[in-house]
Amino acid sequence: MKASDDPVGAVATLDEPTRRRLYDYVAGSRHPVGRDEAARALGIARVTAAFHLDRLAAQGLLDISHRRLTGRSGPGAGRPSKLYRRAADEVAVTLPPRQYTLAGTLLAEAIESAEAQGIAPREALARCAREHGVALAGSADADDPLEILQGAGYEPYPDGSGVTRLANCPFHQLAQVHTELVCGMNLHLVQGLLDALPVATHVAELDPGPDRCCVRLNRRSTPPGGER
């Protein structure tokens, strides 16, 4: 399992003191660490080190490789040792979910696109955000926009008037400082997602307010053109 599959679980794994010490030792080592070395370094039993190292690997915090430490090969050389090193994957946990890496990626792509095509940066950002929304819809296992938005961290909820609001803004801090730019990006992303679904059940519009995303979803009374 990769750490990105369950970042909260991965971080929670480090709450156990011995496991955290083992992780710190492996992460600080310049070479892959074997079970014997880790046990000696921490003054614990080898079986204890093996148990915690494997738990860390199962949560995606450590990568595993195998190598004979004796330098010998062939019959009688023994089995390769299991070695651990810090995982290449990053672990990032924010509650509620935030996606500042995505925002940075979209902004960087927009600048590159604007320079390459000779268009305004905001126009390029709108295109990039919309394309990401289309890709998000295409990679989803469901056609329900609310389910997809929930998975993307927006936390949609009906307000009882036929409007669906988004309790969480994935770009919250950026939106506080660069409101018009980031909210526009968000709107194009959500609308791109909605337009890419087989049936156009909702339309997005800006409706900023305290403690929620600036985008809201209005349900269409009749999907334009019926099912696409």
C-alpha positions in Angstrom: 0.0 0.0 0.0 1.2 3.5 -0.8 1.1 6.1 1.9 -1.0 8.3 -0.4 -3.8 5.7 -0.3 -4.3 6.2 3.5 -2.3 9.2 4.7 -4.1 9.5 8.0 -3.4 5.8 8.7 0.2 6.2 7.7 0.8 9.1 10.1 -1.1 7.3 12.9 1.3 4.4 12.5 4.1 6.7 13.8 2.2 7.3 17.1 3.8 4.1 18.6 7.1 5.2 20.2 9.3 2.3 19.1 7.9 2.4 15.6 8.6 6.2 15.4 12.2 5.7 16.6 12.7 3.0 14.0 11.3 5.2 11.3 13.5 8.1 12.3 16.6 5.9 12.3 15.9 4.5 8.8 14.9 7.9 7.4 18.1 9.4 8.7 20.3 6.6 7.3 22.3 7.1 4.1 21.9 3.4 3.2 19.2 0.8 3.4 18.9 -0.6 6.9 18.5 -4.3 7.8 16.6 -5.7 10.7 19.7 -6.6 12.7 21.2 -3.1 12.3 18.0 -1.5 13.3 17.6 -3.7 16.4 21.2 -3.0 17.5 20.8 0.7 17.0 17.7 0.9 19.1 18.6 -1.8 21.6 15.5 -3.9 20.9 14.9 -7.5 20.0 15.3 -8.3 16.3 11.8 -9.8 16.2 10.4 -6.5 17.6 12.3 -4.5 15.0 11.1 -6.7 12.2 7.5 -6.4 13.3 7.6 -2.6 13.4 9.6 -2.2 10.2 7.1 -4.3 8.3 4.2 -2.3 9.7 5.9 0.9 8.5 6.4 -0.7 5.1 2.8 -1.9 5.0 1.6 1.7 5.5 3.9 3.0 2.7 6.3 4.8 4.9 9.3 2.6 4.1 10.4 0.9 0.9 11.7 -2.6 0.9 14.6 -4.1 -1.1 16.5 -7.4 -0.8 20.3 -7.9 -0.9 22.8 -10.3 0.5 24.8 -8.4 3.1 27.7 -11.0 3.1 28.8 -10.1 -0.4 28.8 -13.7 -1.4 26.7 -15.3 -4.1 25.8 -18.8 -5.2 25.0 -21.9 -3.1 25.6 -21.5 0.6 25.5 -17.7 0.4 22.3 -17.6 2.4 19.0 -15.8 1.7 19.0 -12.1 0.8 18.3 -9.8 3.7 15.3 -7.6 3.8 16.4 -3.9 3.8 14.4 -0.8 4.5 14.7 2.8 3.5 12.4 5.9 3.6 9.7 5.7 1.0 10.0 7.8 -2.1 6.3 8.7 -1.9 5.3 11.8 0.1 2.8 11.8 2.9 0.7 14.9 3.3 -2.3 15.1 5.6 -4.5 18.2 6.0 -8.0 18.2 7.7 -10.2 19.2 6.1 -8.6 18.1 2.8 -6.6 20.8 1.0 -5.0 20.5 -2.4 -2.3 23.1 -2.6 -0.1 20.9 -4.7 -2.9 20.8 -7.3 -3.3 24.5 -7.2 0.4 25.0 -7.8 0.3 22.6 -10.7 -2.6 24.3 -12.3 -1.0 27.8 -11.9 2.3 26.6 -13.3 0.6 24.9 -16.3 -1.4 28.1 -16.9 1.8 30.2 -17.0 3.5 27.9 -19.4 0.4 27.6 -21.6 -0.1 31.4 -21.7 3.5 32.0 -22.7 3.4 29.2 -25.4 0.0 30.3 -26.9 0.3 34.1 -26.3 -3.0 34.2 -24.3 -3.9 35.9 -21.1 -2.8 34.0 -18.0 -6.3 33.9 -16.5 -7.7 32.5 -19.8 -5.0 29.8 -19.7 -5.8 29.1 -16.0 -9.5 28.7 -16.8 -8.6 26.2 -19.6 -6.2 24.2 -17.3 -8.7 24.1 -14.5 -11.5 22.9 -16.8 -9.3 20.2 -18.3 -8.5 19.0 -14.8 -12.2 18.8 -14.0 -12.8 16.8 -17.2 -10.0 14.5 -16.3 -11.4 14.1 -12.8 -14.7 13.0 -14.2 -13.1 10.6 -16.6 -11.0 8.9 -13.9 -14.0 8.4 -11.5 -15.8 5.1 -11.0 -19.2 6.9 -10.7 -21.3 9.4 -12.7 -22.7 11.1 -9.6 -21.1 14.6 -9.5 -21.6 14.8 -5.7 -19.9 11.5 -5.1 -16.9 12.6 -7.3 -16.7 16.0 -5.5 -16.9 14.2 -2.1 -13.9 12.1 -3.2 -12.1 15.2 -4.2 -12.5 16.7 -0.8 -15.2 19.3 -1.5 -17.7 17.9 1.1 -21.0 18.6 -0.8 -24.2 19.0 1.1 -27.8 20.0 0.1 -29.1 23.2 1.7 -32.7 22.2 1.4 -33.5 24.6 -1.4 -32.4 22.5 -4.4 -28.9 23.9 -4.1 -25.8 21.9 -3.2 -23.1 23.7 -1.4 -19.5 22.7 -0.9 -18.5 22.8 2.8 -14.8 22.6 2.1 -12.6 24.6 -0.3 -9.5 22.6 -1.3 -7.7 25.8 -1.9 -8.8 27.6 1.2 -5.7 29.6 2.2 -5.0 30.7 -1.4 -8.6 31.7 -1.8 -8.4 34.0 1.2 -5.5 36.0 -0.3 -6.2 35.7 -4.1 -9.9 35.3 -4.0 -10.9 36.3 -7.5 -8.2 34.3 -9.2 -8.5 31.1 -7.1 -12.3 31.1 -7.0 -12.4 31.5 -10.7 -10.1 28.6 -11.1 -12.3 26.5 -8.8 -15.4 27.4 -10.7 -13.9 26.3 -14.0 -12.6 23.1 -12.5 -16.0 22.1 -11.0 -17.9 23.1 -14.2 -15.4 21.1 -16.3 -16.2 18.1 -14.2 -20.0 18.6 -14.5 -19.8 19.1 -18.3 -17.8 15.9 -18.8 -20.4 13.6 -17.1 -22.9 11.7 -19.2 -25.9 13.6 -17.9 -25.8 17.3 -17.1 -27.6 17.3 -13.8 -26.1 20.4 -12.2 -24.5 23.7 -13.2 -21.9 25.5 -11.1 -21.8 29.2 -10.2 -19.9 31.4 -7.8 -21.6 32.1 -4.5 -18.9 32.9 -2.0 -19.6 32.8 1.7 -17.9 32.3 5.1 -16.8 28.8 6.0 -17.5 27.2 2.7 -16.3 26.9 -0.9 -17.1 29.8 -3.2 -18.8 27.4 -5.7 -22.3 26.1 -5.4 -24.2 23.6 -7.6 -27.7 24.3 -8.9 -29.7 21.3 -10.0 -31.0 21.6 -13.6 -34.8 21.0 -13.9 -34.2 19.3 -17.3 -30.8 18.3 -18.5 -30.1 20.2 -21.8 -30.5 17.9 -24.7 -31.4 15.0 -22.5 -28.8 12.3 -21.9 -25.6 12.7 -23.8 
